[in-house]
């Protein structure tokens, strides 16, 4: 999986397909968490969420991990342009999450926005265990993901859009998944509990705050 090919156009594609809904989903729980100290963001993309995080919590240290070198370059450039003084507090890590050796219990905030939906179930299980290992014992985890409503026009629209997106990103980014996998049992299995949810686009997008205690 690598988003290098699509990286230069990702922001434009996002706005065409969803307007500002994905970004609103990313930041929906940001004001509801305890101020973090050390943050791990995986699959950040072009840095829009990272900028908002740094604005709200100007003292934090962030490790930003991505398999796409071009996405990391875009995120770095955005910070350089919008928050240059914050650049020293961000470490950009170019690696695949599946080969990353996670430090144990280092991060009090883990962030995965529109990332977990890229993996098939056997891989997803390992990815979540890796991130849970890196999370502190009382960590918070922010998740934004696509969702399929149980009924109504929202369900029809979600299935239509997800079919298009999975076909597109399987070709352009070589993602392995072809359908949404329910990640919630895996987070729960590592001791996390969902404490807040926000839904957008008739339930097609969801933002969640998980805590481990």
KOLBA-688808 format. One record per residue (C-alpha): x, y, z. Coordinates in steps of 0.5 Angstrom, whole numbers, padded with zeros to 4 digits, always signed. Layout:
<nodes>
XYZ ...
</nodes>
This chain:
<nodes>
+0000+0000+0000 +0003+0007-0002 -0001+0013-0004 +0005+0017-0007 +0002+0016-0014 -0005+0020-0011 -0002+0024-0006 -0001+0031-0011 -0009+0030-0012 -0011+0028-0006 -0014+0034-0003 -0017+0036-0009 -0020+0029-0010 -0023+0030-0003 -0026+0036-0004 -0029+0034-0010 -0032+0028-0007 -0034+0030+0000 -0033+0038+0001 -0030+0039+0008 -0034+0033+0011 -0028+0029+0012 -0024+0034+0015 -0030+0036+0020 -0030+0029+0021 -0023+0029+0023 -0023+0034+0028 -0030+0033+0031 -0027+0030+0037 -0021+0034+0038 -0024+0039+0043 -0026+0033+0047 -0020+0030+0049 -0015+0031+0055 -0009+0035+0053 -0004+0030+0050 +0004+0030+0051 +0006+0025+0046 +0002+0024+0040 +0002+0018+0034 -0001+0020+0028 -0001+0014+0023 -0003+0015+0015 -0004+0023+0016 -0004+0025+0009 -0003+0032+0007 -0003+0035+0014 -0009+0038+0015 -0011+0035+0021 -0004+0035+0024 -0004+0043+0023 -0011+0043+0027 -0008+0039+0033 -0001+0043+0033 -0006+0049+0034 -0010+0047+0039 -0004+0044+0043 +0002+0048+0042 +0006+0044+0047 +0006+0037+0044 +0011+0032+0041 +0008+0029+0035 +0011+0022+0031 +0007+0022+0024 +0008+0016+0021 +0006+0014+0013 +0008+0009+0008 +0008+0015+0003 +0014+0019+0002 +0010+0024-0002 +0005+0025+0003 +0010+0026+0009 +0013+0031+0004 +0006+0035+0003 +0005+0035+0011 +0012+0038+0012 +0011+0043+0007 +0004+0045+0010 +0007+0046+0017 +0013+0050+0014 +0008+0054+0011 +0002+0055+0017 +0006+0053+0023 +0013+0054+0022 +0015+0054+0029 +0012+0048+0031 +0016+0044+0026 +0021+0042+0031 +0016+0038+0035 +0014+0034+0029 +0018+0028+0027 +0016+0025+0020 +0017+0017+0020 +0017+0014+0013 +0015+0007+0014 +0010+0002+0013 +0006+0001+0020 +0007-0007+0018 +0014-0007+0019 +0015-0001+0024 +0018-0003+0031 +0013+0000+0036 +0016+0003+0042 +0012+0000+0048 +0007+0005+0052 +0010+0011+0049 +0004+0015+0046 -0002+0018+0050 -0006+0020+0044 -0006+0015+0038 -0010+0018+0031 -0012+0014+0025 -0016+0018+0020 -0019+0014+0014 -0013+0009+0015 -0016+0003+0018 -0021+0002+0012 -0015+0000+0008 -0013-0007+0011 -0016-0014+0010 -0018-0017+0017 -0012-0021+0018 -0007-0015+0017 -0012-0010+0021 -0011-0015+0027 -0004-0014+0027 -0004-0007+0025 -0009-0005+0031 -0004-0009+0036 +0002-0006+0034 -0001+0001+0035 -0004-0001+0042 +0002-0004+0044 +0005+0003+0043 -0001+0007+0046 +0000+0009+0054 -0004+0004+0059 -0009+0010+0059 -0009+0013+0052 -0014+0016+0048 -0015+0014+0041 -0018+0018+0035 -0021+0014+0030 -0025+0017+0023 -0028+0012+0018 -0033+0011+0013 -0039+0007+0015 -0045+0004+0012 -0052+0006+0016 -0056+0000+0017 -0062+0003+0013 -0065+0008+0008 -0062+0013+0003 -0055+0013+0007 -0054+0006+0006 -0055+0006-0001 -0050+0012-0002 -0045+0009+0002 -0045+0003-0001 -0044+0006-0008 -0039+0011-0006 -0035+0006-0002 -0035+0001-0008 -0032+0007-0013 -0027+0009-0007 -0024+0002-0006 -0024+0000-0014 -0020+0007-0015 -0015+0006-0009 -0014-0001-0010 -0011+0001-0017 -0008+0008-0015 -0005+0006-0008 -0005-0002-0008 -0009-0002-0002 -0011-0009+0000 -0018-0008+0002 -0024-0009-0002 -0029-0008+0003 -0030-0005+0010 -0028-0009+0016 -0031-0008+0023 -0025-0006+0027 -0029-0005+0034 -0028-0012+0036 -0020-0011+0036 -0020-0004+0039 -0024-0007+0045 -0020-0013+0045 -0014-0009+0047 -0018-0005+0052 -0020+0001+0049 -0028+0003+0050 -0031+0008+0045 -0034+0014+0049 -0036+0019+0044 -0038+0019+0037 -0040+0024+0031 -0043+0022+0025 -0043+0026+0018 -0046+0025+0011 -0052+0021+0013 -0048+0016+0017 -0043+0015+0012 -0037+0018+0016 -0036+0017+0023 -0031+0020+0028 -0030+0016+0035 -0026+0018+0041 -0024+0011+0045 -0020+0011+0051 -0016+0005+0055 -0017+0005+0063 
</nodes>
